[in-house]
Amino acid sequence: MCRNIKTLFNFDPSATEDEIHAAALQFVRKLSGYNTPSKANEAAFNQAVQEVAQVAQKLLDSLVSNAEPRNRETEIERARARNAKRFGTSTE
């Protein structure tokens, strides 16, 4: 599950709330072992996702970098090339 968590720091434009929430959701899913929690655990699960997202946003806001911001399209193309090499698929 955590393979799907993507780097969110140092992009232009910055990470969106949806991207941060998706990363928090994946993190809580991994920790809890639940893809979808039971009704008994739903409130705790959702609260954890919300709190992790808040902490992640605070972290991203406080980090600094001297490197140029990354371009999302360039990073997507690099990932496609790595996947093509790893899995032997075409990049189209």
C-alpha positions as CSV (number, residue, x, y, z in Angstrom):
1,M,0.0,0.0,0.0
2,C,2.7,2.5,0.9
3,R,4.3,2.2,-2.5
4,N,1.5,4.6,-3.6
5,I,2.7,7.4,-1.3
6,K,4.5,9.8,-3.5
7,T,7.0,12.5,-2.6
8,L,5.1,15.7,-2.1
9,F,7.9,18.2,-1.2
10,N,9.5,20.7,-3.5
11,F,7.1,20.7,-6.4
12,D,5.8,23.7,-8.3
13,P,2.9,24.0,-7.8
14,S,2.9,22.8,-4.2
15,A,1.1,19.6,-3.1
16,T,-2.6,20.0,-2.9
17,E,-4.8,19.1,0.0
18,D,-6.1,16.1,-1.9
19,E,-2.6,14.8,-2.5
20,I,-1.7,15.2,1.2
21,H,-5.0,13.5,2.2
22,A,-4.4,10.6,-0.2
23,A,-0.9,10.1,1.3
24,A,-2.3,10.2,4.8
25,L,-5.0,7.7,4.0
26,Q,-2.5,5.3,2.5
27,F,-0.3,5.7,5.6
28,V,-3.1,5.0,8.0
29,R,-4.3,2.0,5.9
30,K,-0.8,0.6,6.1
31,L,-0.5,1.1,9.9
32,S,-3.9,-0.2,10.7
33,G,-4.1,-3.0,8.2
34,Y,-7.5,-1.9,7.1
35,N,-8.3,-0.9,3.6
36,T,-11.8,0.1,4.8
37,P,-12.3,0.1,8.6
38,S,-15.3,-1.6,10.3
39,K,-18.0,0.7,11.6
40,A,-16.6,0.2,15.1
41,N,-13.2,1.6,14.0
42,E,-14.3,4.1,11.4
43,A,-14.3,7.2,13.6
44,A,-10.8,6.4,14.9
45,F,-9.5,5.6,11.4
46,N,-10.9,8.8,9.9
47,Q,-9.6,10.9,12.8
48,A,-6.1,9.4,12.3
49,V,-6.2,10.2,8.6
50,Q,-7.2,13.8,9.4
51,E,-4.4,14.2,12.0
52,V,-1.8,12.6,9.8
53,A,-2.8,15.0,7.0
54,Q,-2.5,18.0,9.3
55,V,1.0,16.9,10.4
56,A,2.1,16.2,6.9
57,Q,0.9,19.7,5.8
58,K,2.8,21.2,8.7
59,L,5.9,19.3,7.7
60,L,5.7,20.3,4.1
61,D,5.2,23.9,5.0
62,S,8.3,23.9,7.3
63,L,10.8,22.2,5.0
64,V,13.2,24.3,2.9
65,S,15.3,23.3,-0.1
66,N,18.0,25.0,-2.1
67,A,17.1,22.8,-5.1
68,E,15.0,23.9,-7.9
69,P,11.3,22.8,-7.6
70,R,10.5,19.6,-9.4
71,N,8.2,19.6,-12.4
72,R,5.3,17.1,-12.1
73,E,5.2,16.2,-15.7
74,T,9.0,15.5,-15.8
75,E,8.7,13.3,-12.7
76,I,5.7,11.4,-14.3
77,E,7.8,10.7,-17.4
78,R,10.7,9.5,-15.3
79,A,8.5,7.2,-13.4
80,R,7.1,5.8,-16.7
81,A,10.6,5.2,-18.0
82,R,11.6,3.4,-14.7
83,N,8.4,1.2,-14.9
84,A,9.0,0.4,-18.5
85,K,12.6,-0.7,-17.7
86,R,11.5,-2.6,-14.6
87,F,8.4,-4.3,-16.0
88,G,9.2,-4.3,-19.7
89,T,6.2,-2.3,-20.8
90,S,6.0,0.4,-23.3
91,T,6.0,4.0,-22.2
92,E,3.1,5.0,-24.5
